[in-house]
């Protein structure tokens, strides 16, 4: 039987802009980033979220992990509403929902070595864990993402972009989460490295029974990674369907335009 792990219901998020170039009576302006977003994710599946820059993809991701305040709607994780929780009550859910960021180098603290970066979530959520156990878990997860254990004391600037993203992936895995939100995790990498990281993510999903939310503007990558694809345009869902169905039989004109814009060799 399929288990529902995440449900987003009628989600809307507004941003407030203070622009000194506006007239005095217009100094505060409200922009609706996403409006009336509804979707569900089954445990172990991948939902691809695609759309052009500014369509609201990352806003949805930040709303799910409670990094920004939602305007209306509800978010449920394993039937527990998490969208109305304060920081203290949200804390126990943070280790269940982790995130991989777009820019691998910018998301890593340059003053911390690899071991410190990967172990930071463990130390935060399990402060009584012994140092030897922490080091053991860090080395295990490094091995799982294709990093050598003897690199544990190196710093981010000593690694390539692909290796830095592997560090970010290891950091997201160390708490054994149920869901990982991948926010354009390969967009800043070379094409050959993109393939390696995508294949790694698929291997890790199978090994650790992970559920992914995979955000991308590349429909080819979304098709390869996703069970279902949600297409966003100007903060609204224009289509959501099985991955193959979106490509074979797109329902919306915007989806058709996205597909037709894919470079053909």
C-alpha positions in Angstrom: 0.0 0.0 0.0 1.3 3.4 -0.9 2.0 5.8 1.9 1.4 9.5 1.6 4.4 11.3 3.0 3.8 15.0 2.1 0.7 16.9 1.2 0.5 20.6 0.2 -2.9 22.1 0.3 -3.9 25.6 -1.1 -0.4 27.0 -0.5 0.0 30.7 -1.2 3.1 32.8 -0.4 3.5 36.6 -0.6 6.6 38.7 -0.6 6.7 42.3 0.6 8.9 44.7 -1.3 10.1 48.0 0.0 11.2 50.0 -3.1 12.5 53.6 -2.6 12.0 54.3 -6.3 8.2 54.0 -5.9 6.0 56.9 -5.0 5.7 57.5 -1.2 2.2 56.0 -1.1 3.6 52.9 -2.9 6.7 52.2 -0.8 5.4 48.8 0.4 4.2 46.5 -2.3 3.0 42.9 -2.0 3.9 40.3 -4.6 2.2 36.9 -4.7 5.0 34.4 -5.4 2.9 31.2 -5.5 -0.8 30.9 -5.4 -3.1 28.0 -4.5 -0.5 25.2 -4.8 -1.9 21.6 -4.3 0.1 18.4 -4.6 0.8 15.1 -2.8 3.9 12.9 -2.7 4.0 9.2 -2.1 6.9 7.8 0.0 9.8 6.7 -2.2 8.8 8.7 -5.2 10.2 11.8 -6.9 8.2 14.9 -7.7 9.9 17.1 -10.3 9.0 20.8 -10.2 9.8 22.6 -13.4 9.4 26.1 -14.6 11.4 29.2 -15.7 13.2 31.5 -13.3 10.8 33.3 -11.0 8.0 30.7 -11.4 8.0 30.0 -7.6 9.9 26.7 -7.5 12.3 27.6 -4.7 9.6 29.5 -2.8 7.6 26.2 -2.5 10.8 24.5 -1.2 11.4 27.1 1.4 7.8 27.0 2.5 7.9 23.3 3.0 10.9 23.4 5.3 9.5 26.5 7.1 12.2 28.9 6.0 9.6 31.5 5.1 6.2 32.3 6.4 3.3 31.2 4.2 0.3 33.5 3.5 -2.3 30.8 3.5 -2.7 27.0 3.0 -1.4 24.0 4.9 1.5 21.6 4.6 1.3 18.1 6.1 4.2 15.7 6.7 3.1 12.2 7.4 -0.4 13.5 8.3 1.1 16.1 10.8 0.5 19.7 9.9 3.9 21.5 10.0 3.0 24.8 8.3 1.8 26.4 11.6 4.7 25.3 13.8 7.0 27.7 15.6 10.8 27.1 15.5 10.9 25.0 18.6 8.1 22.6 17.5 9.4 22.5 13.9 12.8 21.3 15.1 11.9 17.6 15.4 10.7 17.6 11.7 13.8 19.4 10.4 15.9 16.2 10.5 13.2 14.4 8.4 13.2 17.0 5.6 16.6 18.1 4.3 17.7 20.2 1.4 20.5 20.2 -1.3 21.2 23.7 -2.6 21.9 25.0 -6.1 25.4 26.4 -5.6 27.5 23.7 -4.0 30.4 26.0 -3.0 28.3 28.9 -1.7 26.3 26.5 0.5 29.4 25.3 2.3 31.1 27.2 5.1 34.6 28.0 3.9 35.9 28.1 7.5 34.8 24.5 8.2 36.5 21.3 6.9 34.5 18.5 5.4 34.1 16.6 8.6 32.8 19.6 10.4 30.4 20.5 7.6 28.8 17.0 7.4 28.7 16.4 11.1 27.1 19.8 12.0 23.5 18.5 11.7 24.4 15.5 13.9 25.9 17.7 16.6 22.8 20.0 16.4 20.2 17.3 16.7 22.2 14.8 18.8 24.4 16.9 21.1 25.2 13.9 23.4 26.5 11.8 20.6 30.2 10.7 21.2 32.9 12.1 18.9 34.0 8.7 17.8 30.4 7.8 16.7 30.1 11.1 14.8 33.3 10.5 13.0 32.3 7.0 12.1 28.9 8.1 10.7 30.6 10.9 8.7 33.1 8.6 7.1 30.3 6.1 6.2 28.2 8.8 4.5 31.3 10.1 2.7 31.9 6.7 1.3 28.2 6.5 0.2 28.5 9.7 -1.8 31.9 8.9 -3.4 34.2 10.9 -1.2 37.4 9.4 0.3 37.5 9.3 4.1 41.1 10.7 4.0 39.5 14.0 2.7 37.7 14.6 5.9 40.0 17.4 7.1 40.1 19.3 3.8 38.3 22.5 3.1 35.7 23.3 0.4 38.1 25.4 -1.7 40.2 22.2 -2.2 37.4 20.4 -4.0 35.8 20.7 -7.5 32.2 21.8 -8.0 31.0 18.2 -8.3 32.9 17.2 -5.2 31.4 20.1 -3.2 27.9 19.0 -4.3 28.7 15.5 -3.0 29.7 17.2 0.4 26.3 18.9 0.3 24.5 15.7 -0.4 26.4 13.9 2.4 25.3 16.7 4.8 21.7 16.3 3.8 21.9 12.5 4.3 23.7 12.4 7.7 20.4 12.6 9.7 18.8 9.8 7.6 15.9 12.0 6.4 12.7 10.8 4.8 12.5 13.7 2.2 15.3 15.6 0.4 14.5 18.7 -1.5 16.9 19.1 -4.4 16.9 22.8 -5.4 18.5 22.7 -8.9 21.4 20.6 -7.5 23.2 20.2 -10.9 22.4 23.5 -12.7 25.8 25.0 -11.9 27.8 21.9 -12.8 29.4 20.8 -16.1 27.3 18.4 -18.2 29.5 15.4 -17.6 29.4 16.0 -13.8 25.7 16.6 -13.9 25.2 13.0 -15.1 27.4 11.6 -12.3 25.5 13.6 -9.6 22.1 12.6 -11.0 23.0 8.9 -11.1 24.4 9.2 -7.6 21.1 10.7 -6.4 19.1 7.9 -8.0 21.4 5.3 -6.3 21.0 6.9 -2.9 17.3 7.1 -3.3 17.1 3.4 -3.9 19.6 2.6 -1.1 18.0 4.8 1.6 14.4 4.7 0.4 14.3 8.4 0.0 11.6 10.7 -1.3 12.7 13.6 -3.5 11.3 16.9 -4.5 13.5 17.7 -7.5 13.5 21.3 -8.6 14.9 22.1 -12.1 14.3 24.3 -15.2 15.6 21.4 -17.3 12.8 19.2 -18.5 15.1 16.4 -19.7 16.6 16.1 -16.2 13.1 16.2 -14.7 12.0 13.4 -16.9 15.0 11.3 -16.0 14.6 11.9 -12.3 10.9 12.1 -11.6 7.9 9.8 -11.2 5.6 12.9 -11.5 6.2 16.3 -12.9 4.6 19.6 -11.8 4.8 22.5 -14.2 4.8 26.0 -12.7 4.2 29.3 -14.5 4.0 32.7 -12.7 3.5 31.0 -9.3 0.6 28.7 -10.4 0.4 25.1 -11.4 -0.4 24.7 -15.0 0.0 20.9 -15.2 0.8 18.0 -12.9 1.0 14.4 -14.2 3.1 11.3 -14.6 6.5 12.1 -16.0 6.0 10.3 -19.3 2.5 11.6 -19.7 3.7 15.2 -19.5 6.1 14.6 -22.4 3.9 12.3 -24.5 0.6 14.1 -24.0 1.1 17.6 -22.5 -2.3 19.3 -21.6 -1.2 22.9 -21.3 0.1 25.3 -23.9 2.9 26.5 -21.6 4.1 22.9 -21.1 4.1 22.4 -24.8 6.2 25.5 -25.3 8.7 24.3 -22.6 9.0 20.9 -24.4 9.4 22.5 -27.8 12.2 24.6 -26.4 14.3 21.6 -25.5 17.4 21.6 -27.8 17.3 18.7 -30.3 20.5 17.0 -31.5 
